[in-house]
Amino acid sequence: MKRFIILILMAVVLAVAIGLAAYYNGQGYVAISFADYTFETTFVFVMGVIALSFVIFYYFLRVFSRLLYFPSYMNLRKYKRHENRVKGALVKGLIEMSEGRFEQAEKILIKHASASDTSLLNYLMAARSAQQQAAYDRRDDYLRMAHKATPSADIAIGLTQAELQLSHKQFEQALATLNHLSTVSPKHGYVKKLLARVYRQLNDWDNLGPVLKEVRKLKALDEDTLEEKEIEAFYGMLLNSIKQVDGEKTENIWQQIPKRLKMNAGLVRIYCSYLIKQNKEDEAAILIRSQLSDNWSNELALMYSDLRVSDGVKQLESAETWLRNQSRNAILLLVLGKLSLTAQLWGKARSYFETSIGIEPSAEAYLKLAELLDNKMDEQEEAQKMYRLGLLSAVDSQFDNNETASVNDGWLNKPLLKVIQK
């Protein structure tokens, strides 16, 4: 339409120009002779005929070209209609998936997949829909079709396959898939992340450790999550080597642990348990003291109190330095009481136990105090009272301090005395 308007304007301008020329200079004269014929007319008429002929010829060529390319034009329109129908089917299939209608989604997605420009996406989404219906054979078929349709999308298809296998808890198959992808793309962060997840599920700690190093290099996980997984991996490696009674391997693993992770109480605790089994309690004591000086842990403190080192007095003195920062810690006071028992300092042990109970009663503190009163201080009556209170404390702990034990006093006094009296 725009071109037509421009053409009309040009014709008007030309007509005005010819008219003005004829007005001022006359209409002119043109004679055309051919054989025995002579044609005479004005110049203005000839110019008008030429202009009209040009317009007619131009539109004739336009119509002719349209007729010439009409079959191609119809094919193009047919292709576009088909393309719009395929895209609409893909969108509809994705909507069905999002709304949880997986069977309908699978049918819609697979119907136009082979003729679609987005066949890869159709097959991958159809595989996910089949997975949700527990149709694992169809899922694998769709993944094979996706690879056949787009061989260059090996990573995308493989990752989808691995994710679906993980979702179905097919860990061995997922491991094989991810190992292949790792060979194809050694520096793919998401592949390494999934590989670490598979090794974690398989409890394959020895392989998880090296993979986590690659995950760290590729920055495929945030720091906090990665550190948590690294601790878990080293813990599993230490635990397995201890179970295998492989002392050399255990010590090598400990040496491989980065310094920042050696501050973790869980790792220190399991390694110290190995040292204790190896009768290296003095070495375990040094390690625990170093840990507790910077990072307090009640569990490690209790482990420290059970160590039988060469110098019990020094062990107690070292532990007493922790009171500066943990003066109201009932566990530390219990630990000091136990170490005082080892050093045969009965009065100091009693004071620590009583202070610990005063801050936070515990069954172990009551038991240790009762044994001290009964065996070393000849205070059997007070010892019986501590035994009873310790039993109540143990019952309360068993119910997570949310329920009070319903115990009859008569039952408590008589049978309990029979059990604990010597």
Secondary structure, DSSP 8 states (H G I E B T S, - for coil): -HHHHHHHHHHHHHHHHHHHHHHHH----EEEEETTEEEEE-HHHHHHHHHHHHHHHHHHHHHHHHHHTHHHHHHHHHHHHHHHHHHHHHHHHHHHHHTT-HHHHHHHHHHSSTT-TTHHHHHHHHHHHHHHTT-HHHHHHHHHHHHHH-GGGHHHHHHHHHHHHHHTT-HHHHHHHHHHHHHH-TT-HHHHHHHHHHHHHTT-HHHHHHHHHHHHHHT-S-HHHHHHHHHHHHHHHHHHHHHTT-HHHHHHHHHHS-TTTTT-HHHHHHHHHHHHHTT-HHHHHHHHHHHHHHS--HHHHHHHHT---S-HHHHHHHHHGGGGT-TT-HHHHHHHHHHHHHTT-HHHHHHHHHHHHHHS--HHHHHHHHHHHHHTS--HHHHHHHHHHHHHHHHHHHTTTSS-----HHHHHHHHHHHH--
